[in-house]
């Protein structure tokens, strides 16, 4: 069918009943008629009873509830029938003005009736919860509940009708715009003038290859702007956008990467409406938790809609948008706790988990005793779940940092940090063999080695992704779906270039220091607010911080190493705010602990951290320089060096080139003797 005004066929076209019934608007009209019959029919037949020779509504004896349900049902039935007839006659309307009036009426009425059904659902559900104990209400329960349920369904059928009417209105508005402004300019819907190539002409100086903005890009002609979502970048483009809003290059299924904002809004509203009127709200504690969960849920939905992707797009950008949303929520929670006193924060934690009320950290417990008693059995007894967490934690750190020198520097510096803060945190006290053998060499060292080997394996892979739509077999489709949770590509990092600037070198040293502070915050928060090591709050914080660190490190790396990136990524910025807010909270609420601080020890720790970090990282720079020099020497072809020396008329041949240069000297000497 040839398209006409407001998305319908041109007047006079043949009527196709099959095509008519398959239209979404017609299907929704039929559903509106069916649901309205169920609503007013259920209430009219079973919604009333006689008490003391008086007709009483079974919705908590509220006659207005029954009258409201019957009223909106009857009017919805009549209106849906009229609109259905209008759908039949709509293509036959020859006047564009008449079509516009019909579309506007449909849009206004459908939207308004969706609202009235929402009010009706809330009204009837509220009254029904108060009247279920009555005998007559129990007997007619199925009918009355059906009226409530189909009132709920009618909200979305009428909202869908309003949505399609809005789409029609937009199509009509766009057609009107094209007719008014693009006629004679080569635009869609308009005739082209002689010599016109279509579209607006370029601004003077634009559209040439010399112009980086309006010039031709991959076959696109010049003009005011390039094609939408073009990957062509300006020569001086800030690479901040690459790490902060990375586009998806390998879209397999278009459905998962198209915006579904109306669908999402409808689904969220339905869930909120259903949960608000069906859950039991008698328990205060459960009400608070339900509200907190709802706030987190809504905030994450907004995160998917509004926040940037970050540097990663696998398995889906929405995942990393929600991670960013979690980081913002955690930062907001930290700001709230920052302005409370210790008793308030402790009371909130006890309210979330009453078992914390009786838990206190044993400050008299001794750690690191009998260090001279070294045996294989004792060392093996220290290999527990925390040792395993150390090992897997360093694998993840290796996957994030991907540099042996920086990882080993962080590992060694952390053991020095534990020694420096052992007088404040008793569990930092440990035997020398525990720190050197178990921590540095086994758990940390083995985790670094495994992680770097995994990085090397991922670097060597060939990343060529095929769309899941092009894969023939089901098993291969499942395999491709699972591989969606693996990296799209793997970039070889180079934190320390042989010719690194001082600012880049200091930025990497700063990374080592910030890593130490992040680890310290974990232990101080646990110690100050008296949480068991295996408590869920600790575990959830580690999960959230681990998810936040992944994009943050990538954004920090690009900011440090790429001169075209002039600002740090938003996720990295939020992580920095979290880092320093946690540090401020530890200092504020840990006054009793920090009163015993040995200032000289902490000053020495800062000095050792700075100096050793610089020494270790500068050693990495020297190593890179040596490797670069060695690589250059291997590329230069090796020739035997031979020279020619004249000593008292005797010629010593050590090189062909020098021999040729010295031969004229030899001939000149013989000639002088002959003279």
C-alpha positions in Angstrom: 0.0 0.0 0.0 1.4 3.4 -0.9 1.9 5.5 2.2 -0.4 8.6 2.7 -0.9 11.2 5.4 -0.7 10.1 9.0 0.7 6.6 8.2 -2.5 5.4 6.4 -2.9 4.5 2.7 -4.1 7.0 0.2 -7.9 7.5 0.0 -9.6 5.2 -2.4 -7.4 2.2 -1.9 -8.9 -1.3 -1.7 -9.9 -2.7 1.7 -7.9 -5.8 2.8 -9.6 -7.5 5.8 -6.6 -9.7 6.7 -4.3 -6.7 6.7 -6.9 -4.7 8.7 -7.1 -7.3 11.5 -3.4 -7.6 11.7 -2.9 -3.9 12.5 -1.7 -3.2 16.1 -4.3 -0.5 16.5 -7.1 -2.8 15.6 -5.8 -5.6 17.9 -5.7 -3.1 20.8 -9.2 -1.9 20.0 -10.5 -5.4 20.1 -8.7 -6.0 23.4 -10.2 -2.8 24.8 -13.7 -4.0 23.9 -13.1 -7.4 25.5 -11.6 -6.1 28.7 -14.3 -3.4 29.1 -17.0 -6.1 28.9 -15.3 -8.2 31.5 -14.9 -5.2 33.9 -18.4 -3.8 33.8 -20.0 -7.3 33.3 -18.3 -8.7 36.4 -19.2 -5.8 38.6 -22.8 -5.6 37.3 -23.5 -9.3 37.8 -21.7 -10.0 41.1 -20.7 -6.7 42.5 -23.9 -6.0 44.4 -25.7 -7.8 47.2 -28.7 -7.1 49.5 -28.3 -6.3 53.1 -31.3 -5.2 55.2 -33.3 -4.9 52.0 -30.8 -2.5 50.6 -28.5 -3.0 47.6 -24.8 -2.8 48.8 -21.6 -2.8 46.8 -19.3 -5.6 47.7 -16.2 -3.4 47.4 -16.3 -2.5 51.1 -19.9 -1.3 50.8 -18.7 1.6 48.7 -21.3 2.2 46.0 -19.0 4.7 44.3 -16.4 1.9 43.6 -19.0 -0.2 41.8 -20.4 2.7 39.9 -16.9 3.9 38.9 -16.0 0.4 37.6 -19.2 0.0 35.6 -19.0 3.6 34.3 -15.5 3.5 32.9 -16.2 0.0 31.5 -19.3 1.0 29.6 -17.8 4.2 28.2 -14.6 2.3 27.3 -16.7 -0.3 25.4 -18.6 2.4 23.4 -15.5 4.4 22.7 -13.5 1.4 21.6 -16.3 0.4 19.2 -16.4 3.9 17.7 -12.6 4.0 17.4 -12.6 0.6 15.8 -15.1 1.9 13.2 -12.9 4.9 12.7 -10.0 2.5 12.0 -12.0 1.1 9.2 -12.9 4.5 7.7 -9.5 6.1 8.4 -7.9 5.2 5.0 -11.1 6.4 3.3 -10.7 9.9 4.8 -9.6 12.1 1.9 -9.1 15.2 4.0 -5.8 15.4 5.8 -7.5 17.8 8.3 -10.1 15.1 9.1 -7.4 12.5 9.7 -5.5 14.9 12.0 -8.7 15.5 14.1 -9.3 11.8 14.4 -5.7 11.1 15.4 -5.7 13.9 18.0 -9.0 12.7 19.5 -7.7 9.1 19.6 -4.5 10.3 21.3 -6.3 12.4 23.9 -9.1 9.9 24.8 -6.8 6.8 24.9 -4.3 8.5 27.1 -7.0 9.9 29.5 -8.8 6.5 29.7 -5.5 4.8 30.5 -5.2 7.1 33.4 -8.8 6.5 34.5 -8.2 2.8 34.4 -5.1 3.2 36.6 -7.2 5.2 39.1 -9.9 2.5 38.9 -7.4 -0.3 39.5 -6.0 1.4 42.6 -9.5 2.3 43.9 -11.0 -1.1 43.4 -7.9 -2.9 44.8 -7.9 -0.7 47.9 -11.5 -1.3 48.6 -11.3 -5.0 47.9 -8.5 -5.6 50.4 -10.9 -4.3 53.1 -13.9 -6.4 52.2 -12.5 -9.9 51.5 -13.7 -11.2 54.9 -17.4 -10.8 54.1 -19.3 -13.9 53.1 -20.9 -12.4 50.0 -17.6 -10.9 48.9 -16.0 -14.4 49.2 -18.8 -15.9 47.1 -18.3 -13.4 44.3 -14.6 -13.2 44.7 -13.6 -14.4 41.3 -15.7 -11.9 39.5 -14.6 -9.0 41.6 -10.9 -9.9 41.3 -11.4 -10.3 37.6 -12.7 -6.8 37.4 -9.6 -5.5 39.2 -7.2 -7.6 37.1 -8.7 -6.5 33.8 -8.7 -2.9 34.9 -5.0 -3.3 35.4 -4.6 -4.9 31.9 -6.7 -2.1 30.3 -4.2 0.5 31.5 -1.7 -0.9 29.0 -4.0 -1.6 26.1 -5.3 2.0 26.2 -1.8 3.3 26.7 -0.7 1.3 23.7 -3.5 2.9 21.7 -2.3 6.3 22.8 1.2 5.4 21.8 0.2 4.4 18.3 -1.9 7.5 17.9 1.1 9.6 18.9 3.2 7.7 16.3 0.6 8.5 13.7 0.6 12.2 14.7 4.4 12.4 14.3 4.2 10.8 10.9 1.6 13.4 9.8 3.7 16.2 11.3 6.8 15.1 9.5 4.9 14.7 6.2 3.6 18.2 6.6 7.1 19.5 7.3 8.6 17.8 4.2 5.8 19.2 2.0 6.2 22.7 3.3 10.0 23.1 3.3 11.6 20.5 1.1 9.6 21.0 -2.1 11.9 22.2 -4.8 15.0 21.5 -2.7 15.7 18.0 -3.5 14.5 16.7 -0.2 12.3 13.7 0.4 8.9 14.4 -0.8 9.9 17.4 -2.8 10.8 17.9 -6.4 14.4 18.6 -7.3 15.3 21.8 -9.2 17.4 21.6 -12.3 21.0 20.9 -11.3 20.1 20.1 -7.7 21.7 17.0 -6.1 19.3 17.0 -3.3 19.5 18.3 0.3 20.9 21.7 1.5 23.9 23.1 -0.3 27.2 23.3 1.6 28.4 26.3 3.5 31.1 28.2 1.7 34.4 26.4 2.3 32.6 23.3 3.5 32.3 20.0 1.7 35.8 19.9 0.4 38.4 17.4 1.2 40.5 20.0 2.8 37.8 20.7 5.4 37.9 18.1 8.2 34.3 18.7 9.3 32.4 19.0 6.1 34.7 17.2 3.8 33.9 13.8 2.2 34.2 10.9 4.6 34.1 7.4 3.2 32.0 8.4 0.3 29.8 10.8 2.2 29.4 14.1 0.4 30.2 17.3 2.0 27.5 19.3 3.8 26.7 20.8 7.1 27.3 17.6 8.9 28.3 14.0 8.4 25.9 11.0 8.7 24.4 10.3 12.1 26.5 8.0 14.4 29.4 8.3 12.0 32.6 6.8 13.3 34.7 9.4 11.5 36.4 11.5 14.1 38.0 15.0 14.0 41.8 15.0 13.8 42.0 16.7 17.1 39.2 14.7 18.8 39.5 14.3 22.6 40.0 10.6 23.2 38.0 11.1 26.5 34.9 10.0 24.6 36.5 6.7 23.5 37.0 5.7 27.2 33.9 7.4 28.5 31.2 6.5 25.9 32.7 3.7 23.8 30.4 2.8 20.9 29.5 -0.9 20.2 31.2 -2.1 17.0 30.0 -5.7 16.8 26.2 -5.6 17.1 24.9 -9.2 16.7 21.2 -8.7 17.5 19.8 -5.3 16.8 17.0 -5.7 19.2 19.3 -5.6 22.3 21.0 -2.4 21.2 17.9 -0.4 20.2 16.4 2.0 22.7 13.2 0.6 24.3 12.4 3.5 26.6 8.6 3.3 26.3 8.7 -0.4 26.9 11.0 0.0 29.8 8.8 2.8 31.3 5.7 0.6 30.9 7.3 -2.4 32.5 8.7 -0.4 35.4 5.4 1.3 36.0 3.6 -2.0 35.9 5.9 -3.6 38.4 5.7 -0.6 40.8 1.9 -0.5 40.5 1.6 -4.2 41.1 4.0 -4.4 44.0 2.6 -1.3 45.7 -0.9 -2.7 46.0 -0.3 -6.4 46.4 2.4 -6.6 49.1 1.7 -6.7 52.8 2.8 -3.4 54.4 2.2 -4.2 58.1 5.9 -4.8 58.9 7.9 -1.6 59.3 11.3 -3.2 58.8 10.1 -4.9 55.6 8.6 -1.7 54.3 11.9 0.1 54.7 13.8 -2.6 53.0 11.3 -2.7 50.1 11.7 1.1 49.7 15.5 0.8 49.7 15.3 -1.9 47.1 12.9 0.1 45.0 15.2 3.2 45.1 18.2 1.1 44.0 16.1 -0.5 41.2 14.8 2.8 39.9 18.3 4.4 40.1 19.8 1.5 38.1 17.1 1.8 35.5 17.9 5.5 35.1 21.6 4.5 34.9 20.9 2.4 31.9 19.1 5.2 30.2 21.3 8.2 31.1 24.8 7.2 32.2 27.8 6.6 29.8 29.0 3.2 28.7 32.5 3.6 29.9 35.5 1.9 28.2 33.8 -1.6 28.0 30.9 -2.9 25.9 30.9 -6.6 26.8 28.6 -8.4 27.6 26.4 -5.3 27.1 26.9 -1.5 27.7 23.9 -1.6 30.0 25.9 -3.7 32.5 28.6 -1.1 32.8 26.1 1.7 33.0 24.6 -0.1 36.0 28.1 -0.5 37.5 28.5 3.2 37.2 25.1 3.7 38.8 26.1 1.4 41.7 29.3 3.5 42.2 27.2 6.7 42.3 24.8 5.1 44.8 27.7 3.9 47.0 29.2 7.4 46.9 25.9 9.0 47.9 25.6 6.5 50.8 29.1 7.4 51.9 28.2 11.1 51.9 25.2 10.5 54.1 27.3 8.5 56.6 30.0 11.2 56.6 27.6 13.7 58.2 26.4 11.4 61.0 27.9 10.5 64.3 29.4 7.1 65.2 26.4 6.0 67.2 24.0 6.7 64.4 26.1 4.8 61.8 26.6 1.9 64.2 22.8 1.9 64.9 22.0 1.7 61.1 24.4 -1.2 60.7 22.9 -3.0 63.7 19.4 -2.4 62.3 20.4 -3.9 58.9 21.9 -6.9 60.8 20.9 -7.4 64.4 23.6 -10.0 64.9 26.2 -7.1 64.8 25.0 -5.8 68.2 26.8 -8.4 70.2 29.9 -8.6 67.9 33.1 -6.8 69.1 36.6 -7.0 67.8 38.9 -8.8 70.2 41.8 -6.3 70.7 43.6 -8.7 73.1 44.0 -11.4 70.5 47.7 -12.0 69.6 48.9 -12.3 66.0 52.2 -13.3 64.7 53.4 -15.2 67.7 56.1 -17.9 67.9 57.6 -16.8 64.5 60.7 -18.9 65.2 58.7 -22.0 65.0 58.8 -22.6 61.3 57.6 -25.9 59.9 55.9 -27.1 56.8 52.9 -28.2 58.8 52.5 -24.7 60.3 52.9 -23.0 57.0 50.2 -25.3 55.5 47.9 -24.5 58.4 47.8 -20.8 57.2 46.7 -21.8 53.7 43.0 -21.1 54.2 40.1 -19.3 52.4 41.9 -15.9 52.9 45.0 -17.3 51.1 42.8 -18.4 48.2 41.2 -15.0 48.1 44.7 -13.5 48.0 45.5 -15.7 45.0 42.4 -15.0 43.0 42.5 -11.3 43.9 46.0 -11.0 42.4 44.9 -12.7 39.3 42.2 -10.0 38.9 44.7 -7.3 39.6 47.0 -8.7 37.0 44.2 -8.7 34.5 43.6 -5.0 35.3 47.1 -3.7 35.5 48.9 -6.1 33.1 52.4 -5.0 34.1 54.9 -7.2 36.1 56.8 -4.2 37.5 53.8 -2.3 38.8 52.2 -5.5 40.3 55.3 -6.5 42.1 55.8 -3.0 43.4 52.2 -3.0 44.8 52.7 -6.4 46.3 55.9 -5.5 48.1 54.7 -2.1 49.2 51.6 -3.6 50.7 53.7 -5.8 53.0 55.5 -2.6 54.1 52.2 -0.9 54.7 51.1 -3.8 57.0 54.3 -3.3 59.0 53.7 0.4 59.3 50.1 0.1 60.4 50.4 -2.9 62.6 50.3 -0.8 65.8 46.8 0.4 64.8 45.4 -2.8 63.2 46.5 -5.9 65.3 45.7 -8.4 62.4 48.4 -6.7 60.4 51.0 -8.3 62.7 52.3 -11.5 61.1 55.5 -13.6 61.0 58.2 -13.0 58.5 57.6 -16.3 56.7 53.9 -15.5 56.5 54.6 -12.1 54.8 57.5 -13.3 52.5 56.7 -16.9 51.7 52.9 -17.1 51.8 52.0 -13.6 50.8 54.6 -12.2 48.5 56.0 -15.4 46.9 53.1 -17.9 46.9 49.7 -16.1 46.9 50.7 -12.8 45.4 53.5 -14.0 43.1 51.6 -17.0 41.8 48.5 -15.0 41.3 50.5 -12.4 39.3 52.1 -15.0 37.2 48.8 -16.8 36.4 47.2 -13.5 35.6 49.9 -12.3 33.3 50.0 -15.6 31.5 46.2 -15.3 31.0 46.8 -11.7 29.7 49.5 -13.1 27.2 47.0 -15.7 26.1 44.3 -13.2 25.5 46.7 -10.9 23.6 47.7 -13.7 21.2 44.1 -14.6 20.3 42.6 -13.4 17.0 39.4 -11.5 17.7 37.0 -11.9 14.8 33.4 -11.9 15.8 30.6 -13.3 13.7 27.0 -12.2 14.1 24.9 -14.8 15.9 22.3 -14.4 13.0 24.9 -15.7 10.5 25.7 -18.9 12.5 23.7 -21.9 11.2 23.7 -24.4 14.0 22.1 -24.1 17.4 25.1 -25.3 19.3 27.3 -22.7 17.7 24.8 -20.0 18.4 24.9 -21.0 22.1 28.7 -21.0 22.0 28.6 -17.5 20.5 26.2 -16.3 23.1 28.5 -17.6 25.9 31.5 -15.9 24.2 29.6 -12.6 24.5 30.7 -12.6 28.1 34.4 -12.6 27.1 36.4 -9.5 26.0 35.8 -8.1 22.6 39.5 -7.4 22.2 42.6 -7.3 24.3 45.0 -4.4 24.3 48.6 -4.6 25.2 49.3 -1.9 27.8 52.5 0.1 28.1 52.4 2.0 31.4 56.0 3.0 31.3 57.5 3.9 28.0 61.3 4.1 27.6 60.9 7.8 27.0 58.2 8.4 29.6 57.8 12.0 30.8 58.2 12.9 34.5 54.4 13.5 34.8 53.6 10.0 33.4 56.1 8.5 35.7 54.7 10.3 38.8 51.1 9.3 37.7 52.1 5.6 37.8 53.7 6.2 41.2 50.4 7.8 42.3 48.5 4.7 41.1 50.6 2.6 43.5 49.9 4.9 46.4 46.1 5.1 45.7 46.1 1.3 45.5 47.5 1.1 49.0 44.9 3.6 50.4 42.1 1.6 48.8 43.3 -1.6 50.5 43.8 0.3 53.8 40.2 1.6 53.7 38.9 -2.0 53.5 40.6 -3.0 56.8 40.0 0.3 58.7 36.3 0.4 57.8 35.9 -3.2 59.0 37.9 -2.5 62.2 36.3 0.9 63.1 32.7 -0.2 62.7 33.4 -3.7 64.1 32.3 -6.0 61.2 33.3 -9.7 61.0 35.7 -10.4 58.1 33.1 -12.7 56.4 30.2 -10.3 56.9 28.0 -9.7 53.8 28.6 -5.9 54.0 32.3 -6.6 53.5 31.7 -9.0 50.7 29.3 -6.7 48.9 31.7 -3.8 49.2 34.5 -5.8 47.7 32.3 -6.9 44.8 31.2 -3.3 44.1 34.8 -1.9 44.4 36.1 -4.7 42.2 33.5 -3.9 39.5 34.2 -0.1 39.8 38.0 -0.6 39.6 37.9 -2.4 36.2 36.7 0.6 34.1 38.5 3.1 36.4 41.9 1.6 35.8 41.3 1.5 32.0 40.3 5.2 32.0 43.2 6.2 34.2 45.6 4.3 31.9 44.3 6.1 28.9 44.5 9.5 30.7 48.1 8.8 31.7 49.5 7.4 28.5 47.4 9.1 25.7 48.2 12.8 25.3 45.0 13.2 23.2 42.9 12.3 26.3 42.7 15.6 28.2 40.6 14.6 31.1 40.0 11.6 33.3 36.9 9.4 32.7 33.8 9.8 34.8 34.0 6.3 36.4 37.5 7.0 37.4 36.5 10.3 38.9 33.7 8.7 40.9 36.1 6.0 42.2 38.5 8.8 43.3 35.7 10.5 45.2 34.8 7.1 46.8 38.4 6.6 47.8 38.9 9.9 49.5 35.4 9.8 51.1 36.2 6.4 52.7 39.5 7.8 53.9 37.8 10.8 55.5 35.2 8.6 57.2 38.0 6.4 58.6 39.8 9.4 60.0 36.6 11.0 61.4 35.1 7.9 63.1 38.5 6.3 64.0 39.7 9.0 66.3 40.2 6.6 69.2 42.4 4.4 67.0 44.3 7.2 65.4 45.1 8.7 68.8 47.7 6.0 69.1 49.2 6.7 65.8 53.0 6.7 65.8 53.7 9.8 63.6 57.3 8.9 62.9 56.3 5.4 61.7 53.6 6.8 59.3 56.1 9.5 58.1 58.6 6.8 57.4 56.0 4.7 55.6 55.1 7.6 53.3 58.8 8.2 52.6 59.5 4.6 51.9 56.4 4.3 49.8 57.4 7.2 47.7 61.1 6.4 47.3 60.8 2.6 46.8 57.9 3.1 44.4 60.0 5.5 42.3 63.0 3.2 42.4 61.0 0.2 41.3 59.2 2.0 38.6 62.3 3.7 37.4 63.9 0.3 37.2 61.1 -0.7 34.9 61.8 2.4 32.7 65.5 1.4 32.5 64.5 -2.2 31.6 62.2 -0.9 28.8 65.0 1.3 27.5 67.4 -1.7 27.5 64.9 -3.8 25.6 64.3 -1.0 23.1 68.0 -0.6 22.5 68.4 -4.3 22.2 65.6 -4.5 19.6 67.1 -1.7 17.6 70.5 -3.5 17.5 68.9 -6.7 16.3 67.3 -4.9 13.4 70.6 -3.4 12.2 72.4 -5.8 9.7 75.8 -7.0 11.1 78.8 -6.5 8.7 82.4 -7.4 9.4 84.3 -4.3 10.1 87.5 -4.0 8.1 89.9 -1.1 8.0 93.1 -0.2 6.1 96.1 1.3 7.9 99.3 2.5 6.3 102.3 2.1 8.4 105.7 2.7 6.9 104.4 1.8 3.5 102.9 -1.5 4.7 99.2 -1.9 4.1 97.0 -3.7 6.7 93.6 -4.6 5.3 90.9 -4.6 7.9 87.9 -3.4 5.8 87.0 -3.1 2.2 85.7 0.5 2.5 88.7 1.8 4.2 90.9 0.0 1.7 89.3 1.9 -1.1 89.7 5.2 0.7 93.4 4.6 1.5 94.4 3.3 -2.0 94.9 6.8 -3.5 97.3 7.5 -0.6 99.2 4.4 -1.5 99.5 5.3 -5.2 100.6 8.8 -4.3 103.4 7.6 -2.1 104.8 5.3 -4.8 104.6 8.1 -7.4 106.6 10.4 -5.1 109.3 7.8 -4.7 109.6 7.4 -8.5 110.1 11.1 -8.9 
